[in-house]
Amino acid sequence: MSQFVLHPEAYADVDEIWEYIAADNLDAADRVIQEVYKAIHSLASFPYQGHERPDLTKRPLRFQTVRDYLVAYAPEEKPLVVVAVLHGRRNPRVIAAALNRRG
């Protein structure tokens, strides 16, 4: 059994991140995605290491920053559920709306 699963839209987030970076540098795109997955593996082992963001959602999600990206996940789910991987510089209202849509 896997230690984590990605919400279908989180898969799309990761793909979009890779494509955006790969447009300039394939190796950099691969490195960033590897870092994201490494962080998610770490979160699966220690799910409460992330921080809460009550300004973004009332759901019991936690957040971990990886480079410029924010990994949103449900720490109490087994396996760990990654809800979103979004650029951290997005408007907080946009991030909150994305999280709410992914119920």
C-alpha positions as CSV (number, residue, x, y, z in Angstrom):
1,M,0.0,0.0,0.0
2,S,1.3,3.4,-0.9
3,Q,2.2,5.9,1.8
4,F,0.3,8.7,0.0
5,V,-2.1,9.4,-2.8
6,L,-2.6,12.6,-4.8
7,H,-6.0,14.0,-5.5
8,P,-6.6,14.0,-9.2
9,E,-6.2,17.7,-9.4
10,A,-3.0,17.5,-7.4
11,Y,-1.6,15.3,-10.2
12,A,-2.6,18.0,-12.6
13,D,-0.9,20.6,-10.4
14,V,2.4,18.6,-10.5
15,D,2.1,18.2,-14.3
16,E,1.5,21.9,-14.8
17,I,4.5,22.8,-12.6
18,W,6.7,20.4,-14.6
19,E,5.5,21.7,-17.9
20,Y,6.0,25.3,-16.9
21,I,9.6,24.8,-15.7
22,A,10.4,22.4,-18.5
23,A,9.6,25.1,-21.1
24,D,12.9,26.6,-20.0
25,N,14.9,23.8,-18.5
26,L,14.0,20.0,-18.5
27,D,16.6,19.1,-15.8
28,A,15.3,21.9,-13.5
29,A,11.8,20.7,-14.0
30,D,12.8,17.1,-13.0
31,R,14.7,18.3,-10.0
32,V,11.7,20.4,-8.7
33,I,9.3,17.5,-9.1
34,Q,11.7,15.2,-7.3
35,E,11.9,17.6,-4.4
36,V,8.1,17.8,-4.2
37,Y,7.8,14.0,-4.1
38,K,10.7,13.7,-1.6
39,A,8.8,16.2,0.7
40,I,5.6,14.3,0.3
41,H,7.3,11.0,1.2
42,S,8.6,12.8,4.3
43,L,5.1,14.0,5.1
44,A,3.7,10.5,4.9
45,S,6.1,9.4,7.6
46,F,5.6,12.5,9.8
47,P,2.3,14.1,8.7
48,Y,2.1,16.8,11.4
49,Q,5.4,18.4,10.5
50,G,3.5,20.9,8.2
51,H,1.8,24.0,9.4
52,E,-1.9,24.9,9.6
53,R,-3.3,27.7,7.5
54,P,-6.7,28.6,8.9
55,D,-6.6,31.7,6.7
56,L,-6.9,29.4,3.7
57,T,-9.3,26.7,4.8
58,K,-11.4,25.5,7.7
59,R,-10.6,21.9,6.6
60,P,-8.1,20.0,8.8
61,L,-5.3,20.4,6.2
62,R,-1.6,21.0,6.7
63,F,0.8,22.8,4.4
64,Q,4.5,22.3,3.6
65,T,6.5,24.6,1.5
66,V,8.8,23.1,-1.2
67,R,10.8,25.8,-3.0
68,D,8.1,28.2,-4.2
69,Y,5.3,25.7,-4.0
70,L,2.8,24.9,-1.2
71,V,1.8,21.3,-0.7
72,A,-1.6,21.0,0.9
73,Y,-2.4,17.6,2.5
74,A,-4.8,15.8,4.9
75,P,-2.5,14.5,7.7
76,E,-5.1,12.3,9.3
77,E,-5.9,10.3,6.2
78,K,-4.2,6.9,5.7
79,P,-2.7,6.9,3.2
80,L,-1.8,10.6,3.3
81,V,-3.9,12.6,0.8
82,V,-2.2,15.4,-1.1
83,V,-5.0,17.8,-2.0
84,A,-3.0,20.4,-4.0
85,V,0.5,21.5,-5.0
86,L,0.2,25.3,-5.8
87,H,2.6,28.2,-6.3
88,G,2.9,29.9,-3.0
89,R,2.8,33.4,-4.4
90,R,-0.7,33.0,-5.7
91,N,-3.3,35.2,-4.2
92,P,-4.5,33.6,-0.9
93,R,-8.1,33.9,-2.1
94,V,-7.2,31.9,-5.3
95,I,-5.5,29.2,-3.1
96,A,-8.5,29.1,-0.8
97,A,-10.9,28.7,-3.7
98,A,-8.8,25.9,-5.2
99,L,-8.8,24.1,-1.9
100,N,-12.5,24.5,-1.4
101,R,-13.3,23.1,-4.8
102,R,-11.3,19.9,-4.1
103,G,-13.4,18.8,-1.2
